[in-house]
Amino acid sequence: MDWTNESIQGNFILLGFSDRPYLERFLFVVILIAYLLTLVGNTTIILVSRLDPHLHTPMYFFLTHLSFLDFSFTTSSIPQLLYNLNGRDKTISYTSCAIQLFLFLGLGGVECLLLAVMAYDQFVAVCKPLHYMVIMNPQLCLSLVSVAWVCGLANSLIISPMTLCLPRCGYCKVDHFLCEMPALILMACVNTAVVEGIAFILAVGIVLSPLVFILVSYGYIVRAVLSIRSSSGRLRLELVNQEIKEELEKNRGN
């Protein structure tokens, strides 16, 4: 089937799983069920966190934003995927592709940064419990979330136009099921080293740095938990030894 002749000029063709048409109907059902469960689960978390006054804490504040991100992240690509799996039309308009790329990169970046913020929240809760409410005050929580949103969307504002403006020399077939940056870069008919270099530098700040921060934070958390357990174990051992000494002294007195 020649999709290029049937597509409107300026559109993209998402190849996706078109080379395995026998899988498309099965994948449609599986992905639809998973997508609906994701929507229901994240919506439930958001509503419960907002409606229950007992859950108005920093942890649930961040969890609400994470659920909203998951909700939006999946919605930015799954409906188009379901549309393509359910029929012979695999095209997506240039505008829809641009929006999908921007949301995919932006929301993905925000989620990486928000996970780092949540790791910091857990670090303060475990390692500095007496100062938790002072440190994680509402102003700081709102500031951290705002920084995550601004940095994630700013990253997408830089990368998305650079990717979409690459000359494609008439190529319109995207070897993917969504408009993702690597797949669009592969379509370019010019040297993309500069774009890939800028994307790598930004990825270090958006993806790698939060990952390192998360690992370090949970390293401190594990050390603090082990320290608490070892201290409790030593205290229990000292109490047992004290009881044994008291019992021996009583037996000697008798």
FENQUI-V722977 format. One record per pair of residues at least 4 apart in sequence whose ideal C-beta (glycine too) atoms are under 7 Angstrom apart, sorted by sequence separation. I is the first residue (numbers start at 1). GAP is how many residues later the second one is. D is the distance in Angstrom with one decimal. If there is no record, write none. Layout:
i:I gap:GAP d:D
i:I gap:GAP d:D
This chain:
i:2 gap:4 d:6.9
i:3 gap:4 d:5.7
i:7 gap:4 d:4.7
i:23 gap:4 d:5.5
i:24 gap:4 d:6.2
i:25 gap:4 d:6.9
i:26 gap:4 d:6.4
i:27 gap:4 d:5.7
i:28 gap:4 d:6.0
i:29 gap:4 d:6.5
i:30 gap:4 d:6.3
i:31 gap:4 d:5.9
i:32 gap:4 d:6.4
i:33 gap:4 d:6.4
i:34 gap:4 d:6.3
i:35 gap:4 d:6.5
i:36 gap:4 d:6.3
i:37 gap:4 d:5.9
i:38 gap:4 d:6.1
i:39 gap:4 d:6.0
i:40 gap:4 d:6.2
i:41 gap:4 d:6.6
i:42 gap:4 d:6.4
i:43 gap:4 d:6.2
i:44 gap:4 d:6.0
i:45 gap:4 d:6.0
i:46 gap:4 d:6.2
i:47 gap:4 d:5.8
i:48 gap:4 d:5.7
i:56 gap:4 d:6.9
i:57 gap:4 d:6.8
i:58 gap:4 d:6.4
i:59 gap:4 d:6.2
i:60 gap:4 d:6.2
i:62 gap:4 d:6.3
i:63 gap:4 d:6.3
i:64 gap:4 d:6.5
i:65 gap:4 d:6.3
i:66 gap:4 d:6.5
i:67 gap:4 d:6.3
i:68 gap:4 d:6.2
i:69 gap:4 d:5.7
i:70 gap:4 d:6.3
i:71 gap:4 d:6.3
i:72 gap:4 d:6.3
i:74 gap:4 d:5.0
i:75 gap:4 d:6.5
i:77 gap:4 d:6.0
i:78 gap:4 d:6.2
i:79 gap:4 d:6.4
i:80 gap:4 d:6.4
i:81 gap:4 d:6.2
i:82 gap:4 d:6.0
i:92 gap:4 d:5.0
i:93 gap:4 d:6.7
i:94 gap:4 d:6.3
i:95 gap:4 d:6.4
i:96 gap:4 d:6.1
i:97 gap:4 d:6.3
i:98 gap:4 d:6.3
i:99 gap:4 d:6.2
i:100 gap:4 d:5.9
i:101 gap:4 d:6.3
i:102 gap:4 d:5.7
i:103 gap:4 d:5.5
i:104 gap:4 d:6.0
i:105 gap:4 d:6.3
i:106 gap:4 d:6.4
i:107 gap:4 d:6.3
i:108 gap:4 d:6.7
i:109 gap:4 d:6.6
i:110 gap:4 d:6.0
i:111 gap:4 d:6.4
i:113 gap:4 d:6.6
i:114 gap:4 d:6.4
i:115 gap:4 d:6.5
i:116 gap:4 d:6.7
i:117 gap:4 d:6.6
i:118 gap:4 d:6.6
i:119 gap:4 d:6.4
i:120 gap:4 d:6.5
i:121 gap:4 d:6.3
i:122 gap:4 d:6.2
i:123 gap:4 d:5.5
i:124 gap:4 d:5.1
i:125 gap:4 d:6.3
i:128 gap:4 d:6.3
i:131 gap:4 d:5.3
i:132 gap:4 d:5.8
i:136 gap:4 d:6.1
i:138 gap:4 d:6.2
i:139 gap:4 d:6.2
i:140 gap:4 d:6.2
i:141 gap:4 d:6.5
i:142 gap:4 d:6.1
i:143 gap:4 d:6.4
i:144 gap:4 d:6.6
i:145 gap:4 d:6.5
i:146 gap:4 d:6.1
i:147 gap:4 d:6.0
i:148 gap:4 d:6.1
i:149 gap:4 d:6.2
i:150 gap:4 d:5.9
i:151 gap:4 d:6.4
i:152 gap:4 d:6.8
i:153 gap:4 d:6.3
i:154 gap:4 d:6.7
i:155 gap:4 d:6.3
i:156 gap:4 d:5.3
i:158 gap:4 d:6.8
i:159 gap:4 d:6.0
i:160 gap:4 d:6.2
i:161 gap:4 d:5.8
i:176 gap:4 d:5.3
i:180 gap:4 d:7.0
i:181 gap:4 d:6.2
i:182 gap:4 d:6.5
i:188 gap:4 d:5.1
i:192 gap:4 d:5.5
i:193 gap:4 d:6.1
i:194 gap:4 d:6.5
i:195 gap:4 d:6.2
i:196 gap:4 d:6.3
i:197 gap:4 d:6.5
i:198 gap:4 d:6.4
i:199 gap:4 d:6.1
i:200 gap:4 d:6.8
i:202 gap:4 d:5.9
i:203 gap:4 d:4.9
i:204 gap:4 d:4.7
i:205 gap:4 d:5.3
i:207 gap:4 d:6.4
i:208 gap:4 d:6.4
i:209 gap:4 d:6.3
i:210 gap:4 d:6.1
i:211 gap:4 d:6.5
i:212 gap:4 d:6.3
i:213 gap:4 d:6.1
i:214 gap:4 d:6.3
i:215 gap:4 d:6.2
i:216 gap:4 d:6.8
i:217 gap:4 d:6.4
i:218 gap:4 d:6.2
i:219 gap:4 d:6.5
i:220 gap:4 d:6.2
i:221 gap:4 d:6.4
i:222 gap:4 d:6.3
i:223 gap:4 d:6.2
i:224 gap:4 d:6.5
i:225 gap:4 d:6.4
i:226 gap:4 d:6.1
i:227 gap:4 d:6.2
i:228 gap:4 d:6.3
i:229 gap:4 d:6.2
i:230 gap:4 d:6.4
i:231 gap:4 d:6.4
i:232 gap:4 d:6.3
i:233 gap:4 d:6.3
i:234 gap:4 d:6.3
i:235 gap:4 d:6.5
i:236 gap:4 d:6.4
i:237 gap:4 d:6.3
i:238 gap:4 d:6.3
i:239 gap:4 d:6.4
i:240 gap:4 d:6.4
i:241 gap:4 d:6.4
i:242 gap:4 d:6.4
i:243 gap:4 d:6.2
i:244 gap:4 d:6.4
i:245 gap:4 d:6.4
i:246 gap:4 d:6.5
i:247 gap:4 d:6.5
i:248 gap:4 d:6.4
i:249 gap:4 d:6.4
i:250 gap:4 d:6.5
i:55 gap:5 d:4.3
i:92 gap:5 d:5.2
i:136 gap:5 d:6.1
i:174 gap:5 d:6.4
i:179 gap:5 d:6.3
i:203 gap:5 d:6.6
i:204 gap:5 d:6.3
i:7 gap:6 d:5.7
i:17 gap:6 d:5.6
i:49 gap:6 d:5.0
i:84 gap:6 d:5.1
i:17 gap:7 d:5.6
i:48 gap:7 d:6.8
i:125 gap:7 d:5.4
i:128 gap:7 d:6.5
i:176 gap:7 d:3.9
i:185 gap:7 d:5.1
i:124 gap:8 d:5.5
i:175 gap:8 d:5.7
i:4 gap:9 d:7.0
i:174 gap:9 d:5.1
i:3 gap:10 d:4.8
i:17 gap:10 d:6.4
i:174 gap:10 d:6.6
i:185 gap:10 d:6.5
i:49 gap:11 d:4.5
i:124 gap:11 d:5.2
i:175 gap:11 d:6.9
i:185 gap:11 d:6.7
i:80 gap:12 d:6.1
i:124 gap:12 d:5.8
i:174 gap:13 d:6.7
i:49 gap:14 d:6.2
i:50 gap:14 d:6.7
i:49 gap:15 d:4.6
i:121 gap:15 d:6.1
i:171 gap:16 d:4.7
i:45 gap:18 d:6.5
i:46 gap:18 d:5.4
i:163 gap:18 d:5.2
i:181 gap:18 d:6.8
i:166 gap:19 d:6.7
i:168 gap:19 d:5.0
i:80 gap:20 d:6.6
i:168 gap:20 d:6.2
i:169 gap:20 d:3.7
i:46 gap:21 d:5.1
i:163 gap:21 d:5.2
i:167 gap:21 d:6.4
i:168 gap:21 d:6.4
i:45 gap:22 d:4.3
i:46 gap:22 d:6.2
i:159 gap:22 d:6.4
i:163 gap:22 d:6.3
i:166 gap:22 d:4.0
i:167 gap:22 d:5.7
i:77 gap:23 d:6.1
i:167 gap:23 d:5.3
i:76 gap:24 d:5.8
i:166 gap:24 d:6.6
i:42 gap:25 d:4.1
i:166 gap:26 d:6.4
i:76 gap:27 d:3.8
i:77 gap:27 d:6.2
i:117 gap:27 d:4.6
i:42 gap:28 d:5.2
i:43 gap:28 d:6.9
i:76 gap:28 d:5.6
i:117 gap:28 d:6.8
i:42 gap:29 d:4.3
i:166 gap:29 d:6.7
i:76 gap:31 d:6.4
i:114 gap:31 d:7.0
i:117 gap:31 d:5.9
i:38 gap:32 d:6.6
i:39 gap:32 d:6.5
i:163 gap:32 d:6.7
i:162 gap:33 d:5.2
i:73 gap:34 d:4.5
i:114 gap:34 d:4.8
i:72 gap:35 d:5.5
i:73 gap:35 d:6.6
i:113 gap:35 d:3.8
i:38 gap:36 d:5.3
i:162 gap:36 d:6.9
i:69 gap:38 d:5.7
i:73 gap:38 d:6.6
i:110 gap:38 d:5.3
i:113 gap:38 d:5.9
i:35 gap:39 d:6.2
i:110 gap:39 d:5.4
i:113 gap:39 d:5.8
i:159 gap:40 d:5.7
i:69 gap:41 d:6.0
i:69 gap:42 d:4.8
i:109 gap:42 d:6.9
i:110 gap:42 d:3.2
i:35 gap:43 d:4.8
i:109 gap:43 d:3.4
i:110 gap:43 d:6.9
i:159 gap:43 d:6.5
i:158 gap:44 d:6.6
i:69 gap:45 d:6.6
i:106 gap:46 d:5.4
i:109 gap:46 d:4.7
i:31 gap:47 d:6.6
i:106 gap:47 d:4.5
i:109 gap:47 d:6.4
i:155 gap:47 d:5.2
i:66 gap:48 d:5.8
i:65 gap:49 d:6.0
i:31 gap:50 d:6.5
i:32 gap:50 d:6.0
i:105 gap:50 d:6.7
i:106 gap:50 d:3.4
i:31 gap:51 d:6.4
i:105 gap:51 d:4.0
i:155 gap:51 d:5.1
i:62 gap:52 d:6.6
i:28 gap:54 d:6.2
i:102 gap:54 d:5.2
i:105 gap:54 d:5.6
i:152 gap:54 d:6.8
i:62 gap:55 d:6.1
i:105 gap:55 d:6.1
i:151 gap:55 d:7.0
i:62 gap:56 d:4.8
i:28 gap:57 d:4.2
i:27 gap:58 d:5.7
i:28 gap:58 d:5.5
i:102 gap:58 d:4.5
i:62 gap:59 d:6.1
i:101 gap:59 d:5.2
i:24 gap:61 d:4.7
i:59 gap:62 d:6.0
i:98 gap:62 d:6.8
i:101 gap:62 d:6.6
i:58 gap:63 d:5.5
i:101 gap:63 d:6.8
i:98 gap:66 d:5.6
i:16 gap:68 d:5.7
i:14 gap:70 d:5.6
i:18 gap:72 d:6.1
i:16 gap:74 d:6.7
i:104 gap:74 d:6.8
i:15 gap:75 d:6.8
i:14 gap:76 d:5.3
i:104 gap:76 d:6.5
i:105 gap:76 d:6.6
i:13 gap:77 d:5.3
i:13 gap:78 d:5.6
i:14 gap:78 d:5.7
i:58 gap:78 d:4.3
i:100 gap:78 d:6.0
i:101 gap:78 d:4.6
i:12 gap:79 d:6.8
i:100 gap:79 d:4.6
i:11 gap:80 d:4.6
i:12 gap:80 d:5.2
i:61 gap:80 d:5.5
i:65 gap:80 d:5.6
i:101 gap:80 d:6.7
i:11 gap:81 d:6.6
i:11 gap:82 d:5.5
i:12 gap:82 d:6.8
i:97 gap:82 d:4.0
i:11 gap:83 d:6.5
i:58 gap:83 d:5.0
i:7 gap:84 d:4.8
i:10 gap:84 d:4.9
i:12 gap:85 d:5.0
i:3 gap:87 d:5.9
i:92 gap:87 d:6.8
i:84 gap:93 d:6.9
i:113 gap:93 d:6.8
i:127 gap:93 d:5.8
i:112 gap:94 d:5.7
i:116 gap:94 d:3.6
i:119 gap:94 d:6.5
i:123 gap:94 d:4.3
i:127 gap:94 d:6.8
i:112 gap:95 d:5.3
i:115 gap:95 d:6.3
i:119 gap:95 d:4.3
i:122 gap:95 d:6.9
i:126 gap:95 d:4.8
i:81 gap:96 d:5.2
i:81 gap:97 d:6.5
i:109 gap:97 d:4.4
i:113 gap:97 d:5.6
i:116 gap:97 d:4.7
i:120 gap:97 d:6.0
i:123 gap:97 d:5.8
i:127 gap:97 d:4.9
i:80 gap:98 d:6.7
i:112 gap:98 d:4.8
i:116 gap:98 d:5.6
i:119 gap:98 d:4.1
i:123 gap:98 d:5.9
i:126 gap:98 d:5.2
i:115 gap:99 d:6.2
i:119 gap:99 d:6.4
i:122 gap:99 d:6.1
i:126 gap:99 d:6.8
i:77 gap:101 d:4.4
i:15 gap:158 d:5.7
i:13 gap:159 d:5.5
i:15 gap:159 d:6.5
i:12 gap:160 d:5.4
i:13 gap:160 d:4.7
i:14 gap:160 d:5.2
i:15 gap:160 d:5.2
i:16 gap:160 d:6.9
i:17 gap:160 d:6.8
i:11 gap:161 d:6.6
i:13 gap:161 d:6.6
i:16 gap:161 d:3.6
i:12 gap:162 d:5.2
i:14 gap:162 d:6.5
i:14 gap:163 d:5.8
i:14 gap:164 d:6.8
i:7 gap:165 d:6.5
i:12 gap:167 d:6.6
i:4 gap:168 d:6.5
